[in-house]
Amino acid sequence: MNDTTERNLPIREAARLMGKSDQFVRLGLQRGAFPFGTAVKVSSKYTYYISPKKFYEYIGREESTE
């Protein structure tokens, strides 16, 4: 199993790979528009989780081995 399946993919990296802004990814996660992660409101701020495995499947690319 690739170690990227065990950690969170940062918003900035997901946005870069999608060719979109960080805000686009954040709002998509908050609204449940993407199947690769979630946004949870903690107090007045959101925290985000992006599954690397699901993200790379969604964009149709192999997982990064970095």
Buried (B, 14 or more C-beta within 10 A) or exposed (E): EEEBEEEBBBBEBBBEBBEEEBEBBBBBBBEEEBEBBBBEEEEEEBEBEBBBBBBBBBEEEEBEEE
